Amino acid sequence: MRILIFGDSITQGFWDLEYGGWAQRVRKEYDRETVKNLAGRLLAFFDLGIAGEMTGGVVERMGYEIEARRWQDDPIVLVFQVGINDTQFAGDEMMATPEKYREELDVLLSSARHYAERILFIGLTPVDDARCNPWAHSPTGVSFSNKRILEFEGELRKFCLEKDVACVQIFEKFQAAQQKDDLLLDGLHPNDAGHQLIADLVKPELDKLL
């Protein structure tokens, strides 16, 4: 079975200094199971997160990324963590709207269903508003805000409910944990503990699809 995980810098693993991100942490757990039982199922993970990626970018590259990783009749599972970069804004200029995001989710799912029956969406993560308006590490001065993120998260949840697609909700649990201990290294990207929290929420839902 081949598990392909699409997303942005959070999917790619910024700034997990121990394992390289939540996707790699999930992979580690499945790799342990595989090594214990080599006669059982073999799960091949591909972390296809790209820093700065927006939903439209995943739509554009998904087909050839999947084709390059097909192997015989191995079933494919597709995981998507998209949307945080769509919420960016600079002053009054918005990178995208929630309505545009919903349209791209429709296209993304329609294309994904040509390749896989098992599909999982990962919800958006919160930010530290104080450190993200603007985000200090942006060369163009873009900002992120929890208010905007929740608008897009609402569209994602409604979309998954209407389309009967599995969705892992991250925002509230991450934010609650963030209030007790800082999980955001730079205000936007999770640290080691933040990535572990995401992995802990994702793996049980992924288990249901495998």
MARBA-3410 file (N, C-alpha, C, O; in Angstrom, 1 decimal):
210
0.8,-1.2,0.0,0.0,0.0,0.0,0.9,1.2,0.0,1.9,1.3,0.7 ~ 0.5,2.3,-0.8,1.3,3.5,-0.9,0.5,4.6,-0.3,-0.7,4.9,-0.7 ~ 1.1,5.3,0.7,0.4,6.5,1.3,1.1,7.7,0.9,2.3,7.9,1.2 ~ 0.4,8.6,0.2,1.0,9.8,-0.3,0.4,11.0,0.4,-0.8,11.2,0.5 ~ 1.3,11.8,1.0,0.8,12.9,1.9,1.2,14.2,1.2,2.4,14.6,1.1
0.2,15.0,0.8,0.4,16.3,0.2,0.2,17.4,1.1,-0.7,17.4,2.0 ~ 0.9,18.5,1.0,0.7,19.7,1.8,1.8,20.7,1.6,2.4,20.8,0.6 ~ 2.0,21.5,2.7,2.9,22.6,2.6,4.1,22.4,3.6,4.5,21.3,3.8 ~ 4.6,23.5,4.1,5.8,23.4,5.0,5.5,22.7,6.3,6.4,22.0,6.8 ~ 4.3,22.7,6.8,4.0,22.0,8.0,4.0,20.5,7.7,4.5,19.7,8.5
3.5,20.1,6.5,3.5,18.7,6.1,5.0,18.3,5.9,5.4,17.2,6.2 ~ 5.7,19.2,5.3,7.1,18.9,5.0,8.0,18.8,6.2,9.0,18.0,6.2 ~ 7.5,19.4,7.3,8.2,19.1,8.6,8.9,20.3,9.3,9.6,20.1,10.3 ~ 8.7,21.5,8.8,9.3,22.7,9.5,8.6,22.7,10.9,7.4,22.6,10.9 ~ 9.2,22.9,12.0,10.6,22.8,12.4,10.7,21.7,13.4,10.9,22.0,14.6
10.5,20.5,13.0,10.7,19.4,13.8,12.1,18.9,13.7,12.5,18.3,12.7 ~ 12.9,19.2,14.8,14.3,18.9,14.7,14.6,17.4,15.0,15.8,17.0,14.9 ~ 13.7,16.7,15.5,13.9,15.3,15.9,13.6,14.3,14.8,14.4,13.4,14.5 ~ 12.4,14.4,14.2,12.0,13.4,13.3,11.6,14.0,11.9,11.3,13.2,11.0 ~ 11.6,15.3,11.7,11.3,15.8,10.4,9.8,16.0,10.1,9.5,16.1,8.9
9.0,16.1,11.1,7.6,16.5,10.9,6.6,15.4,11.3,7.0,14.2,11.5 ~ 5.3,15.8,11.4,4.3,14.9,11.8,4.1,13.7,10.9,3.9,12.6,11.3 ~ 4.3,14.0,9.6,4.1,12.9,8.6,5.2,11.8,8.8,4.9,10.6,8.7 ~ 6.4,12.2,9.1,7.5,11.3,9.4,7.3,10.6,10.7,7.7,9.4,10.9 ~ 6.7,11.3,11.7,6.4,10.6,12.9,5.4,9.5,12.8,5.5,8.4,13.4
4.4,9.8,11.9,3.4,8.7,11.6,4.0,7.6,10.9,3.8,6.4,11.2 ~ 4.9,7.9,9.9,5.6,6.9,9.2,6.4,6.0,10.1,6.4,4.8,9.9 ~ 7.1,6.6,11.0,7.9,5.9,12.0,7.1,4.8,12.7,7.6,3.7,12.9 ~ 5.9,5.1,13.1,5.1,4.2,13.8,4.7,3.0,12.9,4.7,1.8,13.4 ~ 4.3,3.3,11.7,4.0,2.2,10.8,5.2,1.4,10.4,5.1,0.2,10.2
6.3,2.1,10.2,7.6,1.3,9.9,7.9,0.3,11.0,8.4,-0.8,10.7 ~ 7.7,0.7,12.3,7.9,-0.2,13.4,7.1,-1.5,13.2,7.5,-2.6,13.5 ~ 5.8,-1.2,12.9,4.9,-2.4,12.7,5.3,-3.3,11.6,5.3,-4.5,11.7 ~ 5.8,-2.6,10.5,6.2,-3.4,9.3,7.4,-4.2,9.6,7.5,-5.4,9.2 ~ 8.4,-3.6,10.3,9.6,-4.4,10.6,9.3,-5.6,11.5,10.0,-6.6,11.4
8.4,-5.4,12.4,8.0,-6.5,13.3,7.3,-7.7,12.6,7.4,-8.8,13.0 ~ 6.7,-7.4,11.5,5.9,-8.4,10.8,6.1,-8.2,9.3,5.2,-7.7,8.6 ~ 7.3,-8.6,8.8,7.6,-8.4,7.4,6.7,-9.3,6.4,6.7,-9.0,5.2 ~ 6.1,-10.2,7.0,5.2,-11.1,6.2,3.8,-10.4,6.0,3.0,-10.8,5.2 ~ 3.6,-9.3,6.8,2.3,-8.6,6.7,2.3,-7.6,5.7,3.0,-7.6,4.7
1.4,-6.6,5.9,1.3,-5.5,4.9,2.6,-4.6,4.9,3.2,-4.4,5.9 ~ 2.9,-4.2,3.7,4.0,-3.3,3.5,3.5,-1.9,3.2,2.8,-1.7,2.2 ~ 3.8,-0.9,4.0,3.3,0.5,3.8,4.4,1.3,3.3,5.4,1.5,4.0 ~ 4.3,1.9,2.2,5.3,2.9,1.6,4.8,4.3,1.8,3.7,4.6,1.2 ~ 5.5,5.1,2.6,5.0,6.5,2.8,5.8,7.5,1.9,7.0,7.3,1.7
5.1,8.5,1.4,5.8,9.5,0.6,5.3,10.9,1.1,4.1,11.2,1.0 ~ 6.2,11.6,1.8,5.9,13.0,2.3,6.1,13.9,1.1,7.2,14.2,0.7 ~ 5.0,14.5,0.6,5.1,15.3,-0.6,4.7,16.8,-0.3,4.2,17.5,-1.1 ~ 5.0,17.2,1.0,4.8,18.6,1.4,5.8,19.5,0.7,7.0,19.1,0.7 ~ 5.4,20.7,0.3,6.3,21.7,-0.3,6.0,23.0,0.4,4.9,23.5,0.4
7.1,23.6,1.0,6.9,24.9,1.6,6.3,25.9,0.7,6.7,26.1,-0.4 ~ 5.3,26.6,1.2,4.7,27.7,0.5,3.6,27.2,-0.4,2.9,28.1,-1.0 ~ 3.3,25.9,-0.5,2.3,25.4,-1.3,0.9,25.8,-0.9,0.5,25.9,0.2 ~ 0.1,26.2,-2.0,-1.3,26.5,-1.8,-2.1,25.4,-2.3,-1.6,24.5,-3.0 ~ -3.4,25.3,-2.1,-4.3,24.2,-2.5,-4.2,24.1,-4.0,-4.2,23.0,-4.6
-4.2,25.2,-4.8,-4.2,25.2,-6.2,-2.9,24.5,-6.7,-2.9,23.8,-7.8 ~ -1.8,24.7,-6.0,-0.5,24.0,-6.4,-0.6,22.5,-6.3,-0.1,21.8,-7.1 ~ -1.3,22.1,-5.2,-1.4,20.6,-5.0,-2.3,20.1,-6.2,-2.0,19.0,-6.7 ~ -3.3,20.8,-6.5,-4.2,20.4,-7.6,-3.4,20.2,-8.9,-3.5,19.2,-9.6 ~ -2.5,21.1,-9.2,-1.7,21.1,-10.4,-0.7,19.9,-10.4,-0.5,19.4,-11.5
-0.1,19.6,-9.3,1.0,18.6,-9.4,0.6,17.2,-8.9,1.3,16.3,-9.1 ~ -0.6,17.1,-8.4,-1.0,15.8,-7.8,-0.9,14.6,-8.7,-0.4,13.6,-8.4 ~ -1.4,14.8,-10.0,-1.5,13.7,-10.9,-0.1,13.1,-11.2,0.0,11.9,-11.2 ~ 0.8,14.0,-11.6,2.1,13.4,-12.0,2.9,12.9,-10.7,3.8,12.0,-10.9 ~ 2.7,13.5,-9.6,3.3,13.0,-8.3,2.8,11.6,-8.1,3.6,10.7,-7.7
1.5,11.3,-8.2,1.0,10.0,-8.0,1.5,9.0,-9.0,1.9,7.9,-8.7 ~ 1.4,9.4,-10.3,1.9,8.5,-11.4,3.3,8.1,-11.2,3.7,6.9,-11.5 ~ 4.2,9.0,-10.7,5.6,8.6,-10.5,5.8,7.7,-9.4,6.9,7.1,-9.3 ~ 4.8,7.5,-8.5,4.9,6.6,-7.4,4.0,5.4,-7.4,4.0,4.6,-6.4 ~ 3.3,5.2,-8.5,2.6,3.9,-8.6,3.5,2.7,-8.6,4.6,2.8,-9.1
3.0,1.6,-8.1,3.8,0.4,-8.2,2.8,-0.8,-8.3,2.1,-1.1,-7.4 ~ 2.8,-1.4,-9.5,2.0,-2.5,-9.8,0.5,-2.2,-9.4,0.0,-1.2,-9.7 ~ -0.1,-3.1,-8.6,-1.5,-2.9,-8.2,-1.6,-2.5,-6.8,-2.7,-2.6,-6.1 ~ -0.5,-1.9,-6.2,-0.6,-1.4,-4.8,-1.7,-0.4,-4.7,-1.7,0.6,-5.4 ~ -2.6,-0.6,-3.7,-3.6,0.5,-3.4,-2.9,1.8,-3.0,-1.8,1.8,-2.4
-3.6,2.9,-3.2,-3.1,4.2,-2.9,-4.0,4.8,-1.9,-5.2,4.8,-2.0 ~ -3.4,5.4,-0.9,-4.1,6.3,0.1,-3.6,7.7,0.0,-2.4,7.9,-0.1 ~ -4.5,8.7,-0.1,-4.1,10.1,-0.3,-4.5,10.9,0.9,-5.6,10.8,1.4 ~ -3.5,11.6,1.4,-3.7,12.5,2.6,-3.4,13.9,2.2,-2.4,14.2,1.5 ~ -4.3,14.8,2.6,-4.1,16.2,2.2,-4.1,17.1,3.4,-5.1,17.1,4.2
-3.1,18.0,3.6,-3.1,19.0,4.6,-2.9,20.3,3.8,-1.7,20.8,3.7 ~ -3.9,20.9,3.4,-3.8,22.1,2.5,-4.7,23.2,3.0,-5.8,23.0,3.6 ~ -4.3,24.5,2.9,-5.1,25.6,3.2,-4.5,26.7,4.0,-4.9,27.9,3.9 ~ -3.5,26.4,4.8,-2.9,27.4,5.6,-2.3,28.6,4.8,-2.4,29.7,5.2 ~ -1.7,28.3,3.7,-1.1,29.3,2.9,-2.1,30.1,2.1,-1.9,31.3,1.7
-3.3,29.5,1.9,-4.4,30.2,1.2,-4.9,31.3,2.1,-5.5,32.2,1.6 ~ -4.7,31.2,3.4,-5.3,32.2,4.3,-4.4,33.4,4.4,-4.8,34.4,5.1 ~ -3.2,33.4,3.8,-2.3,34.6,4.0,-3.0,35.9,3.5,-3.8,35.9,2.6 ~ -2.5,37.0,4.1,-2.9,38.3,3.6,-1.8,39.3,3.9,-1.0,39.1,4.8 ~ -1.8,40.4,3.1,-0.9,41.5,3.3,-1.7,42.8,3.2,-2.1,43.2,2.2
-1.9,43.4,4.4,-2.8,44.5,4.4,-4.2,44.1,4.1,-4.8,43.3,4.7 ~ -4.8,44.8,3.0,-6.1,44.4,2.5,-6.1,43.4,1.4,-7.2,43.0,0.9 ~ -4.9,43.0,1.0,-4.8,42.0,-0.1,-4.8,40.6,0.4,-4.0,40.2,1.2 ~ -5.8,39.8,0.0,-6.0,38.4,0.4,-5.4,37.5,-0.6,-5.7,37.6,-1.8 ~ -4.7,36.5,-0.1,-4.1,35.5,-1.1,-5.3,34.7,-1.7,-5.1,34.3,-2.9
-6.3,34.4,-1.0,-7.5,33.6,-1.5,-8.7,34.0,-0.7,-8.5,34.6,0.4 ~ -9.8,33.5,-1.1,-11.0,33.6,-0.3,-11.5,32.2,0.2,-11.1,31.3,-0.5 ~ -12.3,32.2,1.2,-12.8,30.8,1.6,-13.6,30.2,0.5,-13.6,29.0,0.3 ~ -14.3,31.0,-0.3,-15.1,30.5,-1.5,-14.2,29.9,-2.5,-14.5,28.8,-3.1 ~ -13.1,30.6,-2.8,-12.1,30.0,-3.8,-11.5,28.7,-3.2,-11.3,27.8,-4.0
-11.2,28.7,-2.0,-10.6,27.5,-1.3,-11.6,26.3,-1.5,-11.2,25.2,-1.8 ~ -12.9,26.6,-1.3,-13.9,25.5,-1.4,-13.9,25.0,-2.9,-14.0,23.8,-3.1 ~ -13.8,25.9,-3.8,-13.8,25.5,-5.2,-12.6,24.6,-5.5,-12.7,23.6,-6.2 ~ -11.4,25.0,-5.0,-10.2,24.2,-5.2,-10.3,22.8,-4.5,-9.8,21.8,-5.0 ~ -10.9,22.8,-3.3,-11.1,21.5,-2.7,-12.0,20.6,-3.5,-11.7,19.4,-3.6
-13.0,21.1,-4.2,-13.8,20.3,-5.1,-13.0,19.7,-6.2,-13.2,18.5,-6.5 ~ -12.2,20.5,-6.8,-11.3,20.0,-7.9,-10.4,19.0,-7.4,-10.1,18.0,-8.0 ~ -9.8,19.3,-6.2,-8.8,18.4,-5.7,-9.4,17.0,-5.4,-8.8,16.0,-5.7 ~ -10.6,17.0,-4.7,-11.2,15.7,-4.4,-11.6,15.0,-5.7,-11.4,13.7,-5.8 ~ -12.2,15.7,-6.6,-12.6,15.0,-7.9,-11.4,14.3,-8.6,-11.5,13.2,-9.0
-10.3,15.0,-8.6,-9.1,14.4,-9.2,-8.5,13.3,-8.4,-8.1,12.2,-8.9 ~ -8.6,13.4,-7.0,-8.0,12.4,-6.2,-8.8,11.1,-6.3,-8.2,10.0,-6.2 ~ -10.1,11.2,-6.5,-10.9,10.0,-6.6,-10.7,9.2,-7.9,-11.1,8.1,-8.0 ~ -9.9,9.8,-8.8,-9.5,9.0,-10.0,-8.4,8.0,-9.6,-8.1,7.0,-10.3 ~ -7.7,8.3,-8.5,-6.5,7.5,-8.1,-6.8,6.6,-6.9,-6.1,5.6,-6.7
-7.7,7.0,-6.0,-7.8,6.4,-4.7,-9.2,6.5,-4.2,-9.9,7.4,-4.4 ~ -9.6,5.4,-3.5,-10.9,5.4,-2.8,-10.7,5.9,-1.3,-11.6,6.5,-0.7 ~ -9.5,5.7,-0.8,-9.2,6.1,0.6,-8.5,7.4,0.6,-7.4,7.6,0.2 ~ -9.2,8.4,1.2,-8.7,9.8,1.1,-9.0,10.4,2.5,-10.0,10.2,3.1 ~ -8.0,11.2,3.0,-8.1,11.8,4.3,-7.6,13.2,4.2,-6.5,13.5,3.7
-8.4,14.1,4.8,-8.0,15.5,4.9,-7.6,15.8,6.3,-8.2,15.4,7.3 ~ -6.5,16.7,6.5,-6.0,17.1,7.8,-6.4,18.6,7.9,-6.2,19.4,7.1 ~ -7.1,18.9,9.1,-7.5,20.2,9.3,-6.3,21.2,9.5,-5.2,20.8,9.7 ~ -6.6,22.5,9.5,-5.6,23.5,9.7,-5.2,23.7,11.1,-6.0,23.4,12.1 ~ -4.0,24.2,11.3,-3.5,24.4,12.6,-3.6,25.9,13.0,-3.5,26.8,12.1
-3.7,26.3,14.2,-3.7,27.7,14.6,-2.3,28.3,14.6,-1.3,27.6,14.4 ~ -2.3,29.6,14.7,-1.0,30.4,14.7,-1.0,31.2,16.0,-2.0,31.3,16.7 ~ 0.1,31.8,16.3,0.2,32.8,17.4,0.0,34.1,16.7,0.9,34.7,16.0 ~ -1.2,34.7,16.9,-1.5,36.0,16.2,-0.5,37.1,16.5,-0.2,37.8,15.5 ~ 0.1,37.1,17.7,1.0,38.2,18.0,2.3,38.1,17.2,2.9,39.1,16.9
2.7,36.9,16.8,3.9,36.7,16.0,3.7,36.6,14.5,4.6,36.4,13.8 ~ 2.4,36.6,14.1,2.1,36.4,12.7,1.4,37.6,12.0,0.9,37.4,10.9 ~ 1.4,38.7,12.6,0.8,39.9,12.0,1.7,41.1,12.0,1.5,42.0,12.9 ~ 2.7,41.2,11.1,3.0,40.2,10.1,3.9,39.1,10.6,4.4,39.2,11.7 ~ 4.0,38.1,9.8,4.9,37.0,10.2,6.4,37.5,10.0,6.7,37.8,8.9
7.2,37.4,11.0,8.5,38.0,11.0,9.4,37.4,9.9,10.3,38.1,9.4 ~ 9.2,36.2,9.5,10.1,35.5,8.6,9.6,35.6,7.1,10.2,35.0,6.3 ~ 8.6,36.4,6.9,8.1,36.6,5.5,8.9,37.7,4.9,8.9,38.8,5.4 ~ 9.5,37.5,3.7,10.2,38.6,3.0,9.3,39.6,2.4,9.7,40.7,2.1 ~ 8.0,39.2,2.3,7.0,40.1,1.6,6.0,40.7,2.7,5.1,41.4,2.3
6.2,40.4,3.9,5.4,40.9,5.0,4.0,40.4,5.1,3.1,41.1,5.5 ~ 3.8,39.1,4.7,2.5,38.5,4.8,2.1,38.2,6.2,3.0,38.1,7.1 ~ 0.8,38.1,6.5,0.3,37.8,7.8,-0.6,36.6,7.8,-1.1,36.2,6.8 ~ -0.7,36.0,9.0,-1.7,34.9,9.2,-2.5,35.3,10.4,-1.9,36.0,11.4 ~ -3.7,34.9,10.5,-4.5,35.1,11.7,-5.5,34.0,11.9,-5.9,33.3,11.0
-5.7,33.7,13.2,-6.6,32.6,13.6,-8.1,32.9,13.1,-8.8,32.0,12.7 ~ -8.4,34.2,13.0,-9.8,34.5,12.5,-9.9,34.0,11.1,-10.9,33.4,10.7 ~ -8.9,34.3,10.2,-9.0,33.9,8.8,-8.9,32.4,8.7,-9.6,31.7,7.9 ~ -8.0,31.8,9.5,-7.8,30.3,9.4,-9.1,29.6,9.8,-9.4,28.6,9.1 ~ -9.8,30.1,10.8,-11.1,29.5,11.1,-12.1,29.6,10.0,-13.0,28.7,9.9
-12.1,30.6,9.3,-13.0,30.7,8.1,-12.7,29.6,7.1,-13.7,29.0,6.6 ~ -11.5,29.4,6.8,-11.1,28.4,5.9,-11.3,27.0,6.5,-11.8,26.1,5.8 ~ -11.1,26.8,7.7,-11.3,25.6,8.4,-12.8,25.2,8.4,-13.1,24.0,8.2 ~ -13.6,26.2,8.6,-15.1,26.0,8.5,-15.5,25.4,7.1,-16.3,24.5,7.0 ~ -14.9,26.0,6.1,-15.2,25.5,4.7,-14.7,24.1,4.5,-15.4,23.3,3.9
-13.5,23.8,5.1,-13.0,22.4,4.9,-13.9,21.4,5.7,-14.2,20.3,5.1 ~ -14.4,21.7,6.8,-15.2,20.8,7.6,-16.5,20.6,6.9,-17.0,19.5,6.8 ~ -17.2,21.7,6.4,-18.4,21.5,5.7,-18.2,20.7,4.4,-19.1,19.8,4.1 ~ -17.1,20.9,3.7,-16.8,20.2,2.5,-16.7,18.7,2.8,-17.3,17.9,2.1 ~ -15.9,18.3,3.8,-15.7,16.9,4.1,-17.0,16.3,4.5,-17.2,15.1,4.2
-17.8,17.0,5.3,-19.1,16.4,5.7,-20.0,16.2,4.6,-20.6,15.1,4.5 ~ -20.1,17.1,3.7,-21.0,17.0,2.5,-20.5,15.9,1.5,-21.3,15.2,0.9 ~ -19.2,15.8,1.4,-18.6,14.8,0.5,-18.4,13.4,1.1,-17.9,12.5,0.4 ~ -18.6,13.3,2.4,-18.4,12.1,3.1,-17.0,11.6,3.0,-16.7,10.5,2.7 ~ -16.1,12.5,3.4,-14.7,12.3,3.3,-14.1,12.5,4.8,-14.5,13.4,5.5
-13.2,11.6,5.2,-12.6,11.7,6.5,-11.8,13.0,6.7,-11.1,13.4,5.8 ~ -12.0,13.6,7.9,-11.2,14.8,8.1,-10.8,14.8,9.6,-11.6,14.5,10.5 ~ -9.5,15.0,9.8,-8.9,15.1,11.2,-9.0,16.6,11.6,-8.3,17.4,11.0 ~ -9.7,16.9,12.6,-9.8,18.2,13.1,-8.7,18.5,14.1,-8.6,17.8,15.2 ~ -7.9,19.5,13.8,-6.7,19.8,14.6,-6.8,21.0,15.5,-6.3,21.1,16.6
-7.5,22.0,14.9,-7.4,23.4,15.4,-7.6,23.5,16.9,-6.7,24.0,17.6 ~ -8.8,23.1,17.4,-9.1,23.3,18.8,-8.2,22.6,19.8,-7.8,23.2,20.8 ~ -7.8,21.4,19.5,-7.0,20.6,20.4,-5.6,21.2,20.4,-4.9,21.2,21.4 ~ -5.1,21.6,19.2,-3.8,22.2,19.2,-3.8,23.6,19.9,-2.8,23.9,20.7 ~ -4.8,24.4,19.7,-4.9,25.7,20.4,-5.0,25.5,21.9,-4.4,26.3,22.7
-5.7,24.5,22.4,-5.8,24.3,23.8,-4.5,23.9,24.4,-4.1,24.3,25.5 ~ -3.7,23.0,23.7,-2.4,22.6,24.1,-1.4,23.8,24.1,-0.5,23.9,24.9 ~ -1.6,24.6,23.1,-0.7,25.8,22.9,-0.8,26.8,24.0,0.1,27.5,24.4 ~ -2.0,26.9,24.6,-2.2,27.8,25.8,-1.5,27.3,27.0,-1.2,28.1,27.9 ~ -1.1,26.0,27.1,-0.4,25.5,28.2,1.1,25.5,28.0,1.9,25.7,28.9
1.5,25.3,26.7,2.9,25.1,26.4,3.1,25.5,24.9,2.4,25.0,24.1 ~ 4.0,26.4,24.7,4.2,26.9,23.3,4.6,25.8,22.3,5.6,25.2,22.5 ~ 3.7,25.5,21.4,4.0,24.5,20.4,4.4,25.0,19.0,4.5,24.3,18.1 ~ 4.5,26.4,18.9,4.8,27.0,17.6,6.2,27.7,17.7,6.3,28.7,18.4 ~ 7.1,27.1,17.0,8.5,27.6,17.1,8.6,29.0,16.7,9.4,29.8,17.3
8.0,29.4,15.6,8.1,30.7,15.0,6.7,31.5,14.9,6.6,32.4,14.2 ~ 5.8,30.9,15.6,4.4,31.5,15.6,3.5,30.9,14.5,2.3,31.1,14.6 ~ 4.1,30.2,13.6,3.4,29.6,12.5,3.6,28.1,12.4,2.7,27.3,12.3 ~ 4.9,27.6,12.4,5.2,26.2,12.3,5.3,25.5,13.6,5.9,26.1,14.6 ~ 4.8,24.3,13.8,4.9,23.6,15.0,6.4,23.2,15.4,7.2,23.1,14.5
6.7,23.1,16.6,8.0,22.6,17.1,7.8,21.1,17.2,6.8,20.5,16.8 ~ 8.8,20.4,17.8,8.8,18.9,17.9,7.5,18.5,18.6,6.8,17.6,18.1 ~ 7.1,19.1,19.7,5.9,18.7,20.5,4.7,19.0,19.7,3.7,18.2,19.7 ~ 4.6,20.1,18.9,3.5,20.4,18.1,3.3,19.3,17.0,2.2,18.9,16.7 ~ 4.4,18.9,16.3,4.3,17.9,15.3,3.8,16.6,15.9,3.1,15.8,15.3
4.3,16.3,17.1,3.9,15.0,17.8,2.4,15.0,18.0,1.7,14.0,17.9 ~ 1.9,16.2,18.4,0.4,16.3,18.7,-0.4,16.0,17.4,-1.4,15.3,17.4 ~ 0.1,16.6,16.3,-0.6,16.4,15.0,-0.5,14.9,14.7,-1.5,14.3,14.3 ~ 0.6,14.3,14.8,0.8,12.9,14.5,-0.1,12.0,15.4,-0.8,11.1,14.9 ~ -0.3,12.4,16.6,-1.1,11.6,17.5,-2.6,11.7,17.1,-3.4,10.8,17.4
-3.0,12.8,16.5,-4.4,13.0,16.1,-4.6,12.3,14.7,-5.7,11.8,14.5 ~ -3.6,12.3,13.9,-3.7,11.8,12.5,-3.7,10.3,12.5,-4.6,9.7,11.8 ~ -2.8,9.6,13.2,-2.6,8.2,13.1,-3.9,7.4,13.3,-4.2,6.5,12.6 ~ -4.7,7.6,14.4,-5.9,6.8,14.6,-6.9,6.9,13.4,-7.6,6.0,13.1 ~ -7.0,8.1,12.8,-7.9,8.3,11.7,-7.3,7.6,10.5,-8.1,7.1,9.7
-6.0,7.6,10.3,-5.4,6.9,9.2,-5.6,5.4,9.3,-5.8,4.7,8.4 ~ -5.4,5.0,10.6,-5.6,3.5,10.8,-7.0,3.0,10.3,-7.0,1.9,9.8 ~ -8.0,3.9,10.4,-9.3,3.4,9.9,-9.4,3.2,8.4,-10.3,2.5,7.9 ~ -8.5,3.9,7.7,-8.5,3.8,6.2,-7.6,2.7,5.7,-7.8,2.2,4.6 ~ -6.7,2.2,6.5,-5.7,1.2,6.0,-6.3,-0.3,6.2,-5.6,-1.2,5.9
END
